[in-house]
Amino acid sequence: MKTGKQKNQTIEKPAARTEEKIPQSNLPKVRIIPLGGLEQIGMNITAFEYDDTIVVVDCGLAFPTDDMLGIDLVIPDVTYLEKNIDRVKGFVITHGHEDHIGALPYILQKINVPVYGTKLTIGLIENKLKEHNLMKNTKRKVIKHGQSINLGCFRIEFIKTNHSIADSAALAIFTPAGVIVHTGDFKVDYTPVFGDSFDLQRFAELGKKGVLALLSDSTNAIRPGFTASERTVGKTFDAIFAEHKTNRIIVATFASNVDRVQQIISSAYKYGRKVVVEGRSMVNVIGTASELGYINIPDGTLIDIDQLKNYPDEQTVLITTGSQGESMAALSRMASNLHRKVSIKPNDVVILSSTPIPGNEKAVSKVINELSMKGAEVITQDTHVSGHACQEELKLIYSLLHPRYAIPVHGEYRHLVANRAIAESIGIPKENTLIMSSGDVIEVCEDYCMKVDHVQAGGILVDGLGVGDVGNIVLRDRQNLAQNGIIIVVLTLEKYSNQLLAGPDIVTRGFVYVRESEDLLDEAKCVVDDAVNDCLERRVNDWSKIKNVIRDSLSDFLWKRMKRNPMILPIIMEVE
């Protein structure tokens, strides 16, 4: 049975319907439910459902936005999976980046099912499971490229792809309704640093047999052309090392980009330099990659950071985290003199081997400025290539697979729209393309592809050890505190008579500088005094009402005087 698009085919294909009425069809139907990874970069998680089988592809986290004060991580809301836990057969992971594996330790505590992935991916997941004491409780299965696993009524094949981390895979999901291909994050690199190149042949074979739907990475869909090979960065490193033989070199990059680290180590070895790996995530990833054979470090090249002082600067290279300007990362601490063992020197050359993620530009600029002030030379040109496919690579994938339906994933809305336009440009009818939102339930069969329902989805905020205990109300309070400060009003009442025994006293934080605003606070105290006395004269015994009167009176006064609106917290103490 052919479901692929042939060039000489004249039969008109069924449309991907958008109307609410679900058409009648006796054909098998698969449901696709993205619980994250849409309208944003990160938090990728998608459920595939048929009958009594649910298979979940990826389980990632997102990093907090600027308005999420104090939040460490954002993980997906998996209420739908919890309600259907008996049908969930496993998590199938495409690769080992945080936005695809980072939420697993939190979600596995609720949904304890096996996890399937390639060798390095499972190695990185195990690091996380050890931190959360979940190793004994979690089944893990290493799958090689080209192998398939059977989960319920699905067969899932792992297909070799390239990305900015080794061992990435696309998934061919063989379902009763047809073959669905999920690319994961990918690029087409004909000359990868480690391992084989993208298995385009397998994609072509699937395309000939017929692909029902393609869920394709959209991250770089707005960029024309091809993504450059990772090896081009290696040539840049070689040139920089050759040009700066008398300088200490510090390279900041993503910890997960093992191939990038490999090229830095190769250049360092070539020019007779010792290498120090600094930053917790960098040490963890490189340690795992080295143990599993995904990185080749020549004997005697790697040294501990404590040995750095034993070598002259021109014989050392530091590979560190912090390429995105993260305040607590190693490079940021070096730049602001907070690192215990490394200080930036005027002769240093610092290479930022990454492109700022949208939203991080200010933080990266701040670090570059701090490094420049200390006399370091900062290099950012030609030291990074993306791990995601640009427009021409996406066209190649669509051309090979000939999917009946195109469903863009992984990206902000503008990226999804751009990916849809690419699908249309190679001949997929517009009505056969569908842009999903997180929580949408998409039903797909040979006759149609359309949204049929919506389930609960969104982000759960992680703050320290608390998961989900910080919601919109707490965030709103934090924003109010950050923007306007707080005023605490303390007074003491006698238990039975409600006589005012002490106060009101006013304490402020983040509102005004107390020593220069004594007159204002005295007036505020009088306003509160009048409000309390008025309540007591009217024999108001309900403390919540007294607090509301205090809050309203003080708020009105401060707005008229200062045009400010601080959080006001009245505290009433009772004495017998």
C-alpha positions in Angstrom: 0.0 0.0 0.0 1.6 3.3 -1.1 0.9 6.4 0.8 3.9 8.4 -0.5 3.6 11.2 -3.0 4.7 10.2 -6.5 5.6 12.8 -9.2 3.4 11.2 -11.9 0.5 10.7 -9.5 -2.7 12.5 -10.7 -5.2 11.2 -8.0 -6.1 14.1 -5.7 -5.1 13.4 -2.1 -7.4 13.8 0.8 -7.0 17.0 2.7 -5.8 17.6 6.2 -9.1 18.9 7.6 -9.4 21.8 10.0 -13.1 21.8 10.6 -14.4 20.6 14.0 -16.6 17.8 12.6 -14.6 14.6 12.5 -15.1 12.8 9.2 -16.2 9.1 9.3 -13.5 6.6 8.3 -13.1 2.9 9.0 -9.3 3.2 8.5 -7.0 2.8 11.6 -6.3 6.2 13.2 -3.2 7.2 15.3 -3.3 10.1 17.7 -0.4 12.5 18.1 -0.4 14.6 21.3 2.4 17.1 21.8 2.7 17.9 25.5 5.5 20.5 24.9 8.1 21.6 22.4 5.8 23.9 20.4 5.6 27.7 20.5 9.0 27.6 22.2 12.5 26.1 22.0 12.8 23.3 24.5 10.6 21.0 26.7 10.1 18.6 23.8 7.7 15.7 24.6 5.2 14.1 22.2 2.8 11.1 22.8 1.8 8.7 20.0 -1.4 6.8 20.8 -3.3 3.9 19.3 -5.8 1.7 21.1 -4.1 0.5 24.3 -0.6 1.8 23.4 1.0 5.2 24.2 4.6 5.7 23.4 6.3 9.0 24.5 9.0 10.5 22.3 11.5 12.6 24.4 11.0 14.2 27.8 12.8 17.5 28.0 12.9 20.6 30.1 12.9 24.3 29.3 14.9 27.0 31.0 13.0 29.8 32.7 12.3 33.1 31.0 13.3 36.4 32.6 9.9 36.9 34.2 10.1 33.5 36.1 11.9 34.9 39.1 13.7 32.3 41.2 12.7 29.4 39.0 15.3 26.8 38.1 13.6 24.7 35.4 10.3 24.2 33.6 9.1 20.7 33.0 6.1 19.5 31.0 2.7 18.9 32.5 2.1 15.2 32.0 -1.4 15.0 33.6 -2.7 13.2 30.5 0.0 10.5 30.7 -0.7 10.0 34.5 -4.4 9.5 33.8 -3.5 6.9 31.1 -0.5 5.4 32.9 -1.7 1.8 32.2 -1.3 2.4 28.4 2.1 4.1 28.5 4.7 1.6 27.2 7.9 3.6 27.4 9.9 6.8 26.7 11.8 6.7 23.4 14.6 9.4 23.4 16.1 10.8 20.2 19.2 12.3 21.7 20.9 13.5 24.9 20.2 17.3 25.0 18.6 18.8 28.1 15.5 19.9 26.1 14.9 16.2 25.3 16.0 14.3 28.4 16.1 16.9 31.3 12.6 16.3 32.7 13.0 12.5 32.8 14.1 12.3 36.5 11.0 14.3 37.5 8.5 12.5 35.2 9.8 9.0 35.9 8.8 9.4 39.6 5.2 9.6 38.4 5.3 7.4 35.3 7.8 4.6 35.9 8.2 3.0 32.5 11.3 1.8 30.5 13.5 4.3 28.7 15.0 3.5 25.3 17.8 5.4 23.6 21.2 5.1 21.9 24.4 4.4 23.9 25.5 8.0 24.7 21.9 9.2 25.3 21.3 6.5 27.9 24.7 7.2 29.4 23.7 10.9 29.9 20.3 9.9 31.2 21.9 7.6 33.8 24.0 10.5 35.1 20.7 12.2 35.9 19.1 9.1 37.4 22.1 8.7 39.7 21.6 12.2 41.0 18.0 11.5 41.8 18.5 8.0 43.1 16.4 6.4 40.4 18.9 3.9 38.9 17.4 0.9 40.6 13.8 1.7 39.8 14.2 2.7 36.1 14.6 0.2 33.3 17.0 1.4 30.5 17.6 -0.2 27.1 20.4 0.8 24.7 19.3 0.6 21.1 21.7 0.8 18.1 21.0 2.7 14.9 19.1 0.4 12.5 17.5 -1.6 15.3 13.8 -1.7 16.1 11.8 -2.1 19.3 8.2 -3.3 19.7 6.1 -1.3 22.2 2.5 -2.3 22.2 1.1 -2.2 18.7 4.0 0.1 17.5 7.4 -0.9 16.0 9.9 1.9 16.4 13.1 2.0 14.3 16.1 4.1 15.3 17.7 5.9 12.2 21.2 7.5 12.3 21.1 11.3 12.0 23.6 14.1 12.8 23.2 16.8 15.4 25.4 18.8 17.8 25.6 15.8 20.1 26.7 12.3 19.1 24.3 9.3 18.8 21.3 11.3 17.7 18.5 9.4 16.0 15.3 9.9 14.0 12.4 7.5 14.7 10.4 5.6 12.2 7.2 4.7 14.0 5.4 1.8 12.3 1.7 2.1 13.3 -1.5 0.3 12.1 -2.4 3.6 10.3 1.0 3.9 8.5 4.6 5.0 9.0 5.2 8.2 11.0 8.7 9.6 11.0 9.9 11.9 13.8 13.2 13.5 12.9 14.2 14.6 16.4 16.7 17.5 16.2 19.0 17.0 13.2 21.2 18.4 10.5 22.7 16.7 7.4 26.5 16.5 8.0 28.3 14.6 5.3 31.6 14.8 7.2 30.8 14.3 10.9 33.6 14.5 13.4 32.6 11.1 15.0 30.7 8.2 13.6 28.7 7.9 10.4 26.8 10.5 8.4 23.0 10.8 8.2 21.4 7.6 6.9 19.7 9.2 4.0 19.4 5.8 2.3 17.0 4.5 4.9 14.9 7.7 4.6 14.7 7.1 0.8 13.6 3.5 1.4 10.9 4.6 3.8 9.8 7.3 1.2 9.4 4.6 -1.5 7.3 2.4 0.7 5.2 5.3 1.8 5.2 7.7 4.8 1.9 8.8 6.4 3.2 11.8 8.3 6.5 13.6 9.0 7.2 15.5 12.2 10.2 17.6 11.4 12.6 19.8 13.4 11.8 23.5 12.6 14.5 25.3 14.6 16.4 26.6 11.6 13.6 26.6 9.1 13.9 30.4 8.7 17.5 30.1 7.6 18.3 29.6 3.9 20.9 27.2 2.5 22.7 24.4 4.3 24.1 24.1 7.8 27.9 23.9 7.6 29.7 20.7 8.7 31.1 20.5 12.3 34.5 19.9 10.8 34.7 23.5 9.6 34.9 24.7 13.2 37.9 22.4 13.6 39.8 24.3 10.9 39.0 27.6 12.6 40.4 26.2 15.9 43.5 25.1 14.2 44.0 28.6 12.7 43.4 30.3 16.1 45.8 28.0 17.9 48.5 28.6 15.2 48.0 32.4 15.5 48.1 32.6 19.3 51.1 30.4 20.3 52.1 32.7 23.1 48.6 33.0 24.7 46.6 31.0 27.1 43.4 29.9 25.3 40.0 29.5 27.0 37.2 28.0 25.0 33.5 28.2 26.1 31.0 25.9 24.4 28.0 23.8 25.1 28.9 20.9 27.4 26.9 18.5 25.3 28.7 19.2 22.1 31.2 16.3 22.4 32.4 16.7 18.8 33.3 20.3 19.4 35.2 19.4 22.5 37.0 16.6 20.5 38.2 19.2 18.0 39.4 21.5 20.7 41.4 18.7 22.3 42.8 17.6 18.9 44.0 21.2 18.2 45.5 21.4 21.7 47.3 18.1 21.3 48.6 19.2 17.8 50.1 22.4 19.3 51.5 20.7 22.5 49.0 22.1 25.0 47.6 20.6 28.1 43.8 20.7 28.5 41.7 21.5 31.6 37.9 20.8 31.5 36.0 23.1 33.9 32.3 23.4 34.8 30.2 20.7 36.4 28.1 19.8 33.3 31.2 19.8 31.1 33.1 17.4 33.4 30.0 15.1 33.6 29.4 14.9 29.8 33.0 14.6 28.8 33.5 11.9 31.5 30.6 9.9 30.2 31.5 10.4 26.5 35.1 9.3 27.3 34.0 6.2 29.2 31.7 5.2 26.3 34.3 5.8 23.6 32.7 8.9 21.9 35.7 11.1 22.5 39.4 10.3 22.0 41.7 12.1 24.5 45.4 11.4 23.9 47.3 10.2 27.0 48.7 13.0 29.1 46.7 15.7 27.4 44.0 16.2 30.1 45.1 17.7 33.5 43.3 18.6 36.6 42.6 22.3 37.2 44.9 22.3 40.3 47.8 21.4 38.0 47.3 24.5 35.8 49.8 26.5 37.8 52.5 24.0 37.0 52.4 24.9 33.3 53.1 28.2 31.4 50.1 29.9 30.0 51.1 29.2 26.3 51.0 25.4 27.0 47.4 25.3 28.4 43.8 25.3 27.1 40.7 25.6 29.3 37.4 24.1 28.0 34.6 25.6 30.0 30.9 26.1 30.3 29.3 29.6 30.2 29.1 30.3 26.4 25.5 31.6 27.0 26.5 34.1 29.7 25.0 32.1 32.5 25.8 33.9 35.7 26.9 30.8 37.7 28.8 29.1 34.8 32.6 28.8 35.0 33.4 31.5 32.4 31.1 34.1 34.0 32.7 33.5 37.3 36.2 33.9 35.8 35.1 37.1 34.1 33.8 38.6 37.3 36.7 37.4 39.5 34.5 34.9 41.4 36.3 31.8 40.2 38.5 30.2 42.9 41.2 28.8 40.7 41.2 30.8 37.4 41.6 34.5 36.9 41.4 36.2 33.5 44.8 37.7 32.4 45.5 40.4 29.8 47.3 37.9 27.6 44.3 35.4 27.5 42.4 34.5 24.3 38.8 33.6 25.0 36.8 31.8 22.2 33.0 31.8 22.5 32.1 28.7 20.5 28.4 29.2 20.3 25.7 31.5 19.1 23.6 33.3 21.8 20.2 31.6 22.3 17.4 34.1 21.8 17.0 36.0 25.1 20.6 35.4 26.2 22.2 38.2 24.1 22.5 40.7 27.0 24.1 38.2 29.3 26.6 37.2 26.6 27.4 40.8 25.9 28.0 41.4 29.6 30.5 38.6 29.8 32.3 39.7 26.6 32.6 43.3 28.1 33.9 42.0 31.4 36.5 39.8 29.6 37.5 42.8 27.4 38.0 45.1 30.4 40.5 42.6 31.8 42.5 42.8 28.6 41.5 39.4 27.1 41.0 39.0 23.4 37.5 37.6 22.7 36.9 35.6 19.5 33.4 34.8 18.3 33.6 34.7 14.5 33.4 31.3 12.7 33.8 29.3 15.9 30.3 27.7 15.8 28.0 25.9 13.5 24.4 25.1 14.2 23.2 21.6 15.0 19.9 22.1 13.1 18.9 21.7 9.5 18.5 24.8 7.3 16.0 25.1 4.5 17.8 23.1 1.8 18.3 20.2 4.2 14.6 20.2 5.2 13.7 20.2 1.4 16.0 17.1 1.0 14.2 15.3 3.9 10.8 16.1 2.5 11.9 15.0 -1.0 13.2 11.7 0.3 10.2 10.8 2.5 7.3 12.1 0.4 5.1 12.3 3.5 1.3 12.5 2.9 1.1 14.9 5.8 3.6 17.4 7.1 3.5 18.3 10.8 6.3 20.8 11.8 7.6 20.5 15.4 10.4 21.8 17.6 10.3 25.6 17.5 8.6 28.9 18.0 5.5 29.6 15.9 7.5 31.5 13.2 9.7 28.5 12.8 6.7 26.1 12.4 5.2 28.4 9.8 8.5 28.5 7.9 8.8 24.7 7.9 5.2 24.4 6.6 6.1 26.8 3.7 9.1 24.5 2.9 6.8 21.5 2.8 4.4 23.3 0.5 7.4 24.4 -1.8 8.2 20.8 -2.5 4.6 19.8 -3.4 2.8 18.9 -0.3 -0.7 20.6 -0.5 -1.3 23.3 2.1 -4.3 21.5 3.4 -2.1 18.5 4.1 0.1 20.5 6.5 -0.8 21.1 10.1 0.6 23.3 12.8 0.0 22.0 16.3 -0.1 23.6 19.7 0.9 22.0 22.9 -2.0 19.9 24.2 -3.6 19.4 20.8 -4.8 15.9 20.0 -4.2 15.2 16.3 -5.9 12.3 14.7 -4.2 11.0 11.5 -5.1 8.3 9.0 -4.9 8.0 5.3 -8.1 9.9 4.8 -7.4 12.9 7.0 -5.2 14.6 9.5 -6.8 17.1 11.9 -7.2 18.3 15.5 -9.9 16.4 17.3 -9.4 17.3 20.9 -7.3 19.2 23.4 -5.7 17.9 26.7 -4.1 19.6 29.6 -0.5 20.7 28.8 1.9 23.4 29.8 4.9 24.0 32.1 5.4 22.9 35.7 7.8 25.2 37.5 10.7 23.7 39.5 12.2 25.8 42.3 14.9 24.0 44.3 13.4 20.8 45.5 9.8 22.1 45.0 8.1 20.8 41.9 4.9 22.6 40.9 4.5 24.4 44.2 5.2 27.7 42.6 2.4 28.8 40.3 1.2 32.0 38.7 0.1 33.7 42.0 3.5 33.1 43.6 5.3 34.4 40.5 3.0 37.4 40.4 3.9 38.2 44.0 7.6 37.7 43.3 7.4 40.1 40.3 5.5 42.6 42.5 8.2 42.3 45.2 11.0 42.8 42.6 9.3 45.8 41.0 7.8 47.6 44.0 9.2 46.3 47.3 7.3 45.4 50.4 6.0 47.3 53.5 5.2 45.4 56.7 2.9 47.0 59.2 3.1 45.4 62.7 0.7 46.2 65.6 -0.4 44.5 68.8 -4.0 44.3 70.1 -5.3 43.2 73.6 -7.1 39.9 73.2 -10.6 40.7 74.5 -10.8 44.5 74.5 -9.1 45.0 71.1 -7.2 47.9 72.7 -4.1 49.0 70.7 -1.1 48.1 72.9 1.8 48.7 70.6 2.5 50.0 67.1 1.7 50.4 64.4 5.4 50.0 63.3 6.4 50.1 59.7 9.2 48.0 58.2 10.1 48.3 54.5 12.3 46.4 52.1 13.0 47.4 48.5 10.6 50.4 48.7 12.5 53.4 49.9 15.9 54.0 51.6 14.7 54.4 55.2 17.3 56.9 56.4 16.3 59.4 53.7 12.5 58.9 53.9 11.8 59.2 57.6 9.2 62.0 57.1 7.3 59.8 54.5 7.3 56.8 56.9 6.1 59.0 59.8 3.2 60.2 57.7 2.5 56.6 56.6 2.5 55.6 60.3 -0.1 58.3 61.0 -2.3 57.1 58.1 -2.2 53.5 59.5 -2.8 54.8 63.1 -6.0 56.6 61.9 -7.2 53.6 60.0 -6.7 51.3 63.0 -8.4 53.7 65.5 -11.3 54.2 63.1 -11.8 50.4 63.0 -11.6 50.1 66.8 -14.0 52.9 67.4 -16.5 51.2 65.1 -15.9 48.0 67.1 -14.6 46.0 64.1 -13.3 42.7 65.6 -12.6 40.9 62.4 -8.9 41.0 61.9 -9.1 40.3 58.1 -11.3 43.5 57.8 -8.8 45.5 59.9 -6.0 44.3 57.7 -7.9 45.2 54.5 -8.6 48.7 55.8 -4.9 49.2 56.7 -3.8 47.9 53.3 -6.3 50.1 51.4 -5.6 53.3 53.4 -1.8 52.9 53.1 -2.0 52.0 49.5 -4.0 55.1 48.6 -1.6 57.3 50.5 1.5 55.9 48.9 0.1 56.1 45.4 -0.9 59.7 45.8 2.4 60.7 47.3 4.9 58.4 45.4 2.9 56.9 42.4 4.2 53.5 43.7 2.4 50.4 44.6 4.4 48.2 47.0 3.2 45.0 48.5 1.6 45.8 51.9 1.6 43.1 54.5 -0.2 43.9 57.8 0.6 41.7 60.8 -1.6 41.8 63.9 -0.3 40.2 67.1 -2.5 39.4 70.1 -1.6 39.7 73.8 -3.8 38.5 76.7 
